[in-house]
Amino acid sequence: MAGAELIGKEEMKEVMDVLETGVFMRYGFDNERKGIFKVKQLEKEFSEYCGTTYALGVTSGSSALKVALAAMGVGPGDEVIVPAFTFVATWEAVLEVGAIPVMGDIDATLNLDPADIERKITPYTKAVIPVHMCGSMAHIDKIMAVAKQHNLLVLEDNAQCCGGSLKGKKLGTFADMGTFSFDYAKTITTGEGGMVVTDNKEFAWRADEYHDHGHDHNPAVTRAMEGRHILGFNYRMNELQGALGLAQLRKLDYVCSEQRKNKAKIKSFLSQVKGVGFREVPDPDGDTATFIAFNLPTEEMAAKFQKSMSAAGVDTVCYKANKWHYAPNWEHMLSFATANPKQYPFTDPSYKGKVAYERKSIPQAEDLLGRTLVMGISVRMSDERIAQIKAAIEKAAQEL
């Protein structure tokens, strides 16, 4: 459970600072808050950690995606290439701004295949959303090169790989904008919450105003008396979330370091199993190691291995069968059942393209995900737990 495992006195101290002021909203009430601005401080420290110019705290990783897409000007009539293997929120955010998601294939990293982007481009393609799934990076440098060649915007969904990097550059900072999730199961957590980062000044101010009903946050003017440039909505992070985030951010490098140690131990056990391979990790030093993904030669062998491991008390996930993280399994998506009874935006007359979500268009995902198993890696793993996993792997190997 990553950062959630380490919640302690540091988080309590930051939260108590907020409770003592009684001001939970990030804006206004300057006299009452006595100089305590936790979200503002988190944004500053997070942007410094990532090496970006701007950071904006929001209510969730899902809202971070929507805020970023809105700031980038993605909307009705546009197509956005997204990987078939991702959490459903990536697709939902595209639909929320009125655009159409196009299903992209994955490569050996289990992330968006740069080569498939070119195969999926149409005259309506506006942007690409690579997702760093299960704690490890996509070939984001190659994805950026393809996007630049075709003049596409890139939104980097880094919900599952906070703290990761490629060749020393933090994930989430390669693209025009990057997003992060801080929900309870993420590398660091604020319970809910998310972050948007960018170096683009125009995108930053649009995101800032959009996430707070169009407020321009002019400190010289009383809140609600400012001017307005754009309409917006409420995606504000609150001060309690900001407080938790500050304490968790200061533990992030430790979280990743400990997970890498534990992952290395488990990988050494799996390496002894005949036929086992591993997902490609372009930069092992930048791996957050929140998960280990390994594959077997066939789906049948993977299912048999998984069943044996489960019987021994060690759970794994086969994402080809997962209902939340693999697009071909989303029955509502396949039937174009959006929140709007008119099936907007699929029925929007401004959209001139034609989209289909067919398994045959993602052959690598169909192959890789069917025979890949994914195991969560904790920050704290006792010797007893490590021994249990080792024994389970050995037993499963014998039963293949």
ZAMARGU-4260 file (C-alpha; in steps of 0.2 Angstrom, whole numbers, plus 5000, padded with zeros to 4 digits):
<rodrens>
0) 5000/5000/5000 | 5015/5011/4998 | 5014/5028/5007 | 4998/5023/5017 | 5010/5010/5026
5) 5020/5025/5033 | 5006/5036/5040 | 5012/5042/5057 | 5017/5057/5067 | 5023/5067/5053
10) 5006/5067/5045 | 4998/5070/5061 | 5008/5086/5064 | 5004/5093/5047 | 4986/5090/5049
15) 4985/5097/5067 | 4992/5113/5060 | 4976/5114/5049 | 4965/5109/5063 | 4971/5122/5075
20) 4967/5136/5062 | 4949/5128/5058 | 4952/5133/5040 | 4950/5118/5028 | 4948/5128/5012
25) 4964/5132/5002 | 4958/5150/4997 | 4953/5164/5008 | 4951/5167/5027 | 4969/5174/5027
30) 4967/5181/5045 | 4960/5165/5052 | 4972/5153/5045 | 4987/5162/5053 | 4999/5159/5039
35) 4995/5141/5036 | 4993/5137/5017 | 4996/5118/5016 | 4991/5116/4998 | 5001/5131/4992
40) 5016/5124/5001 | 5013/5106/4994 | 5012/5114/4976 | 5029/5123/4979 | 5038/5107/4986
45) 5030/5096/4973 | 5035/5107/4958 | 5053/5108/4965 | 5053/5089/4967 | 5048/5086/4950
50) 5058/5100/4942 | 5043/5109/4934 | 5038/5127/4934 | 5020/5125/4940 | 5010/5113/4950
55) 4992/5113/4955 | 4983/5103/4968 | 4966/5095/4964 | 4953/5084/4971 | 4959/5067/4963
60) 4970/5060/4949 | 4954/5059/4939 | 4950/5077/4940 | 4968/5081/4937 | 4966/5073/4920
65) 4950/5083/4916 | 4958/5099/4922 | 4973/5096/4911 | 4963/5091/4896 | 4952/5107/4898
70) 4968/5118/4900 | 4976/5111/4884 | 4960/5115/4874 | 4955/5097/4870 | 4937/5095/4867
75) 4922/5091/4855 | 4927/5085/4838 | 4944/5079/4844 | 4952/5061/4846 | 4964/5057/4860
80) 4974/5041/4859 | 4974/5032/4875 | 4981/5015/4880 | 4970/5000/4881 | 4978/4995/4898
85) 4975/5009/4910 | 4963/5014/4924 | 4946/5018/4917 | 4948/5037/4923 | 4960/5040/4909
90) 4946/5036/4896 | 4932/5045/4907 | 4942/5061/4907 | 4943/5062/4888 | 4924/5059/4887
95) 4921/5072/4901 | 4929/5086/4890 | 4919/5080/4875 | 4933/5071/4865 | 4933/5053/4859
100) 4946/5041/4866 | 4955/5030/4853 | 4962/5013/4859 | 4981/5011/4858 | 4991/4995/4860
105) 5004/4992/4872 | 5022/4986/4870 | 5033/4975/4882 | 5033/4989/4895 | 5015/4986/4897
110) 5012/5004/4892 | 5007/5013/4876 | 5017/5008/4861 | 5025/5023/4852 | 5024/5013/4836
115) 5005/5011/4838 | 5002/5030/4840 | 5006/5032/4821 | 4995/5018/4816 | 4980/5026/4826
120) 4982/5044/4820 | 4968/5052/4810 | 4964/5069/4804 | 4955/5072/4821 | 4969/5067/4833
125) 4973/5081/4845 | 4982/5073/4859 | 4990/5057/4866 | 4989/5051/4884 | 5003/5039/4889
130) 5001/5031/4906 | 5015/5024/4917 | 5005/5009/4923 | 5009/4998/4938 | 5024/5008/4944
135) 5035/5008/4929 | 5038/5019/4914 | 5033/5019/4896 | 5045/5024/4882 | 5040/5042/4885
140) 5055/5049/4876 | 5050/5040/4860 | 5032/5044/4863 | 5036/5063/4864 | 5046/5061/4848
145) 5032/5054/4838 | 5020/5067/4845 | 5031/5081/4840 | 5033/5074/4823 | 5014/5074/4821
150) 5011/5090/4831 | 5001/5082/4844 | 4998/5087/4862 | 5004/5075/4876 | 4996/5073/4893
155) 5007/5061/4904 | 4996/5051/4916 | 5008/5047/4930 | 4995/5042/4943 | 5003/5025/4946
160) 5022/5030/4945 | 5024/5045/4956 | 5042/5047/4961 | 5048/5037/4945 | 5060/5044/4932
165) 5068/5040/4916 | 5087/5044/4914 | 5086/5056/4929 | 5070/5066/4923 | 5055/5064/4933
170) 5040/5055/4925 | 5025/5067/4923 | 5037/5081/4917 | 5041/5075/4899 | 5024/5080/4891
175) 5015/5096/4889 | 5006/5093/4906 | 5007/5079/4918 | 4995/5072/4931 | 4997/5062/4948
180) 4985/5053/4959 | 4986/5053/4978 | 4972/5041/4982 | 4974/5028/4996 | 4982/5015/4986
185) 4995/5026/4977 | 5014/5028/4980 | 5010/5043/4991 | 4992/5047/4998 | 4981/5061/5004
190) 4966/5049/5005 | 4960/5057/4988 | 4968/5071/4979 | 4979/5074/4964 | 4991/5085/4955
195) 4994/5094/4938 | 5011/5099/4933 | 5017/5109/4918 | 5030/5121/4912 | 5018/5129/4900
200) 5012/5146/4907 | 4996/5147/4897 | 4991/5129/4902 | 4995/5133/4920 | 4984/5148/4921
205) 4970/5140/4912 | 4971/5125/4924 | 4972/5136/4939 | 4956/5146/4935 | 4946/5131/4928
210) 4949/5121/4944 | 4941/5135/4954 | 4925/5141/4945 | 4935/5153/4935 | 4943/5163/4949
215) 4959/5172/4944 | 4966/5171/4962 | 4971/5189/4962 | 4978/5192/4980 | 4974/5211/4979
220) 4955/5208/4977 | 4943/5200/4989 | 4938/5182/4984 | 4923/5181/4973 | 4926/5199/4968
225) 4939/5196/4954 | 4936/5196/4936 | 4933/5181/4926 | 4942/5175/4910 | 4934/5157/4908
230) 4921/5147/4916 | 4926/5133/4927 | 4921/5120/4941 | 4926/5115/4958 | 4941/5103/4958
235) 4950/5112/4973 | 4962/5101/4984 | 4958/5105/5003 | 4970/5110/5016 | 4969/5093/5025
240) 4974/5084/5009 | 4988/5097/5007 | 4994/5093/5024 | 4995/5075/5022 | 5003/5077/5005
245) 5017/5087/5012 | 5022/5073/5025 | 5020/5060/5012 | 5030/5069/4999 | 5045/5069/5011
250) 5044/5050/5012 | 5042/5047/4993 | 5061/5043/4989 | 5061/5031/5004 | 5046/5022/4998
255) 5053/5019/4981 | 5070/5014/4988 | 5062/5001/5000 | 5051/4994/4986 | 5065/4992/4974
260) 5074/4982/4987 | 5059/4970/4990 | 5055/4969/4972 | 5073/4963/4968 | 5071/4949/4981
265) 5055/4943/4973 | 5062/4945/4955 | 5077/4934/4960 | 5065/4920/4965 | 5055/4921/4950
270) 5070/4921/4939 | 5073/4903/4944 | 5057/4898/4936 | 5059/4891/4919 | 5049/4900/4906
275) 5046/4916/4917 | 5050/4933/4909 | 5048/4951/4915 | 5040/4967/4908 | 5053/4978/4900
280) 5058/4992/4912 | 5067/5006/4901 | 5076/5013/4917 | 5077/5001/4932 | 5085/5015/4942
285) 5069/5025/4940 | 5057/5011/4944 | 5045/5015/4958 | 5044/4996/4961 | 5026/4997/4967
290) 5023/4981/4957 | 5032/4967/4949 | 5025/4960/4932 | 5031/4944/4925 | 5025/4933/4911
295) 5024/4915/4906 | 5024/4907/4889 | 5005/4904/4888 | 4989/4910/4896 | 4985/4893/4902
300) 5002/4892/4911 | 4999/4909/4919 | 4982/4904/4925 | 4989/4888/4933 | 5003/4898/4941
305) 4991/4911/4948 | 4980/4898/4955 | 4994/4889/4964 | 5001/4906/4971 | 4984/4911/4977
310) 4982/4894/4986 | 4998/4898/4995 | 4992/4915/5001 | 5000/4926/4987 | 4988/4935/4976
315) 4992/4941/4958 | 4982/4950/4945 | 4979/4945/4927 | 4974/4962/4919 | 4967/4954/4904
320) 4952/4948/4915 | 4952/4964/4925 | 4936/4974/4924 | 4943/4991/4929 | 4960/4992/4919
325) 4957/4984/4902 | 4946/4993/4890 | 4939/4978/4880 | 4931/4973/4896 | 4922/4989/4899
330) 4904/4985/4893 | 4898/5002/4895 | 4912/5009/4884 | 4908/4996/4871 | 4890/5001/4870
335) 4894/5020/4871 | 4885/5022/4887 | 4890/5038/4894 | 4883/5048/4908 | 4873/5058/4895
340) 4857/5048/4890 | 4860/5055/4872 | 4877/5046/4872 | 4887/5062/4871 | 4900/5064/4865
345) 4899/5049/4853 | 4884/5057/4845 | 4891/5074/4844 | 4888/5081/4826 | 4905/5090/4828
350) 4914/5073/4828 | 4917/5068/4810 | 4927/5052/4814 | 4922/5034/4817 | 4929/5024/4832
355) 4928/5006/4836 | 4935/4997/4851 | 4940/4980/4844 | 4952/4967/4852 | 4960/4964/4835
360) 4967/4982/4835 | 4977/4979/4850 | 4986/4962/4847 | 5000/4965/4859 | 4989/4969/4873
365) 4979/4954/4870 | 4994/4943/4870 | 5005/4951/4884 | 4991/4954/4897 | 4984/4937/4895
370) 5000/4928/4901 | 5006/4942/4913 | 5004/4942/4931 | 5006/4957/4942 | 5010/4957/4961
375) 5010/4972/4973 | 5026/4976/4982 | 5025/4984/4999 | 5037/4996/5008 | 5037/4985/5023
380) 5039/4966/5019 | 5044/4955/5034 | 5056/4941/5032 | 5041/4929/5035 | 5031/4937/5021
385) 5046/4936/5009 | 5049/4918/5014 | 5030/4914/5010 | 5031/4922/4993 | 5047/4912/4989
390) 5039/4896/4994 | 5023/4900/4984 | 5034/4903/4969 | 5043/4887/4971 | 5027/4877/4973
395) 5019/4885/4958 | 5034/4882/4948 | 5034/4863/4952 | 5015/4862/4947 | 5018/4870/4930
</rodrens>
